[in-house]
């Protein structure tokens, strides 16, 4: 079954043009959801205002070559290798899920637009990569869901405890899982139809709930990481006040919103900011 293009088999029931229109609709849903999310949460406004404030307090000018070097460092560290994850298991889980999703998404688009019917035979490697990408998402995603999430691993909460931020990972897992089950179940009409319907429902939920899920987070994360490197390079980050030792009772009394679990090193984070749960991507 790994060498069979499931979308080519599907074309006997659903025209290729309909499948292609669905992909375009989901792309527009992601773009629209991200824009609305940016406007609603004022993420872009905060990002640019924060960058301007940092620039005003910069101690030196960062050259174009330095900016290019920092951009490459951001791409290789925070984006391609997810070096910000200190926990090696979570980092591996994240990388499996990320690269699996990219592989699965890209091969899906290629199969639907370039090889939508049996008349256009898809290369065997491409079909294998489609299945492999979905499998990588399942391995990394289920590993994270059952064993790595902080509230499950540290606080002993049940794995089925759900919050709104779980929408992204659950719909992603559903998409990859039902895609594999649909591909393997195609010879069995009843099961194949059921799994295909669940695959469509999961993928639609994944791409149309950007406003409520963590999907848009992947677009802001590299920009925030790059800006952090810029502020460190131009010296503006050094102008932040030193709060002192977080374990000092006097510091804790003065800044009660600072979470004590951040350790005993000086930090400039936490003032008046409600920390978001680290359980999700």
C-alpha positions in Angstrom: 0.0 0.0 0.0 3.0 2.4 0.5 3.4 2.7 -3.3 -0.2 3.6 -4.0 -1.2 7.2 -4.4 -4.5 7.4 -2.4 -5.6 10.6 -4.1 -5.4 9.0 -7.5 -7.7 6.2 -6.3 -10.0 8.8 -4.8 -10.3 10.6 -8.2 -12.8 7.8 -9.2 -15.2 9.3 -6.7 -14.2 12.9 -6.3 -12.9 15.0 -9.4 -9.4 16.2 -9.2 -10.6 19.8 -9.5 -12.7 19.5 -6.3 -9.6 18.2 -4.4 -7.5 21.0 -5.7 -10.2 23.6 -4.8 -10.2 22.2 -1.3 -6.5 22.6 -0.9 -6.7 26.2 -2.1 -9.6 26.9 0.3 -7.5 25.6 3.2 -4.6 27.7 2.2 -6.8 30.8 2.1 -8.2 29.8 5.5 -4.7 29.7 7.0 -3.8 33.0 5.5 -7.0 34.7 6.6 -6.9 33.1 10.1 -3.4 34.3 10.6 -4.2 37.8 9.6 -7.2 37.9 11.8 -5.3 36.4 14.7 -2.6 39.1 14.2 -5.1 41.9 14.3 -7.2 40.4 17.1 -4.2 39.8 19.4 -2.3 42.8 18.2 0.8 40.5 17.9 2.4 42.4 15.0 1.7 45.8 16.6 3.3 44.7 19.8 6.3 43.1 18.0 7.0 46.3 16.0 6.5 48.6 18.9 8.8 46.5 21.0 11.4 46.5 18.3 11.2 50.3 18.0 11.7 50.7 21.7 14.7 48.4 21.7 16.2 50.3 18.8 15.9 53.6 20.7 18.0 52.1 23.6 20.5 50.4 21.3 24.1 51.0 22.2 25.5 50.2 18.8 24.3 49.8 15.2 24.0 46.2 13.9 25.4 46.0 10.3 23.7 44.4 7.4 26.2 41.5 7.5 25.5 40.9 11.2 21.8 40.9 10.6 22.2 38.4 7.8 24.3 36.2 10.1 21.8 36.4 12.8 19.0 35.5 10.4 20.9 32.4 9.3 21.6 31.5 13.0 17.8 31.8 13.7 17.0 29.6 10.7 19.5 26.9 11.7 19.0 27.0 15.5 15.4 28.0 16.3 13.7 26.9 13.1 15.6 23.9 11.6 16.9 22.3 14.8 14.6 23.8 17.6 17.6 24.4 19.8 15.5 26.4 22.3 14.1 23.1 23.7 16.3 22.1 26.7 14.5 18.8 27.1 16.0 16.4 24.5 12.9 14.3 24.4 10.6 17.2 23.7 13.1 18.5 21.1 13.1 15.2 19.3 9.3 15.0 19.5 9.0 18.5 18.1 11.4 17.8 15.2 9.7 14.6 14.3 6.3 16.3 14.2 7.5 19.4 12.4 9.5 17.7 9.7 6.8 15.0 9.3 4.1 17.7 8.9 6.1 19.6 6.3 6.8 16.4 4.4 3.2 15.3 4.6 1.9 18.8 3.6 4.2 19.3 0.6 3.7 15.8 -0.8 0.0 16.1 -0.4 0.0 19.3 -2.5 2.2 17.7 -5.2 0.1 14.5 -5.4 -3.2 16.4 -5.7 -2.0 19.0 -8.2 0.6 17.0 -10.3 -0.7 13.4 -10.0 -4.4 13.5 -9.2 -5.5 10.6 -11.3 -4.2 7.1 -12.1 -3.3 8.4 -15.6 -0.5 10.5 -14.0 1.5 7.9 -12.2 3.2 9.4 -9.1 6.8 8.5 -8.4 7.0 5.7 -5.8 9.4 7.8 -3.6 6.8 10.6 -3.5 4.1 8.3 -2.2 6.4 6.8 0.3 7.3 10.2 1.6 3.6 11.0 2.0 3.1 8.0 4.2 6.4 8.6 6.0 5.5 12.2 6.8 2.2 11.2 8.3 3.9 8.5 10.3 6.5 10.9 11.7 3.7 13.3 12.8 2.0 10.4 14.6 5.2 9.3 16.3 6.2 12.7 17.4 2.7 13.9 18.3 1.6 10.9 20.3 5.0 10.8 22.1 4.4 14.5 23.1 0.7 14.0 24.0 1.0 10.9 26.2 4.5 11.3 27.8 6.0 14.8 27.5 3.3 17.4 28.2 4.2 19.1 31.5 0.8 18.7 33.1 0.9 15.0 32.4 4.5 14.3 33.0 5.0 16.5 36.1 1.6 17.3 37.6 0.0 13.9 37.1 -3.1 15.1 35.2 -4.8 12.6 32.9 -3.8 12.6 29.2 -7.4 13.3 28.2 -7.6 16.6 30.0 -8.2 19.2 27.2 -7.8 22.9 26.8 -8.4 25.1 23.8 -4.7 25.2 23.0 -4.8 21.4 22.4 -6.9 22.1 19.3 -3.8 22.3 17.0 -2.0 19.2 18.1 -5.2 17.1 18.3 -6.4 18.1 14.8 -2.9 17.6 13.4 -2.7 14.1 15.0 -6.2 13.3 13.7 -5.3 14.4 10.1 -2.1 12.3 10.0 -3.7 9.3 11.7 -6.8 9.2 9.6 -4.8 9.8 6.4 -2.8 6.6 7.1 -5.9 4.6 8.0 -7.7 5.9 4.9 -4.8 4.9 2.7 -4.5 1.4 4.1 -8.3 1.0 4.3 -9.0 2.0 0.7 -9.5 -1.6 -0.5 -12.3 -1.9 2.1 -15.1 0.4 0.9 -16.8 0.9 4.2 -13.7 1.5 6.3 -12.0 3.5 3.6 -15.0 5.9 3.3 -15.2 6.3 7.1 -11.5 7.1 7.5 -11.5 9.5 4.5 -14.4 11.4 6.1 -12.6 11.7 9.4 -9.4 12.7 7.5 -11.3 15.6 5.8 -13.0 16.6 9.1 -9.6 16.7 10.9 -7.8 18.5 8.2 -10.6 21.1 7.9 -10.4 21.7 11.6 -6.6 22.0 11.5 -6.6 24.7 8.8 -9.8 26.6 9.7 -9.2 27.1 13.4 -6.0 29.1 13.2 -7.7 31.9 15.2 -8.2 29.6 18.2 -5.3 27.1 18.0 -1.6 27.4 18.2 -1.1 27.2 14.4 -0.2 30.9 13.9 2.5 30.5 16.6 4.8 28.9 14.1 4.9 32.1 12.1 5.7 34.4 15.0 8.3 32.2 16.7 11.1 32.7 14.2 10.5 36.5 14.1 10.6 36.7 17.9 13.8 34.7 18.0 15.4 36.9 15.4 14.4 40.1 17.2 15.9 38.7 20.5 19.2 38.1 18.8 19.1 41.7 17.4 18.5 43.2 20.8 21.3 41.2 22.2 23.7 42.3 19.4 22.9 46.0 19.6 23.0 46.1 23.4 19.4 47.2 24.0 18.8 44.0 25.9 21.5 44.9 28.4 19.5 48.1 29.3 16.8 46.1 31.0 16.7 46.4 34.8 18.4 43.8 36.9 15.7 42.5 39.2 18.1 40.6 41.4 17.9 37.1 42.7 14.4 35.7 42.2 14.7 33.6 45.4 15.3 36.8 47.5 12.2 37.3 49.6 12.5 41.1 49.1 12.4 40.7 45.3 9.5 38.3 45.6 7.6 40.7 47.8 8.3 43.6 45.4 7.4 41.6 42.2 4.8 39.0 43.3 4.0 38.1 39.7 7.4 36.6 39.0 7.1 32.8 39.0 9.5 31.3 41.5 10.1 28.2 39.4 12.2 30.3 36.9 15.3 29.5 39.1 17.7 31.6 41.1 19.3 33.6 38.2 18.5 37.2 37.5 15.6 37.6 35.1 13.7 40.4 33.4 10.6 38.2 32.6 7.4 37.7 34.4 6.4 41.2 35.5 2.7 41.5 35.1 2.6 38.8 32.5 0.5 35.7 32.9 2.7 32.9 31.8 1.2 30.6 29.2 1.3 26.9 29.8 4.4 25.3 28.3 2.5 22.1 27.4 1.9 22.9 23.8 3.8 23.6 20.6 
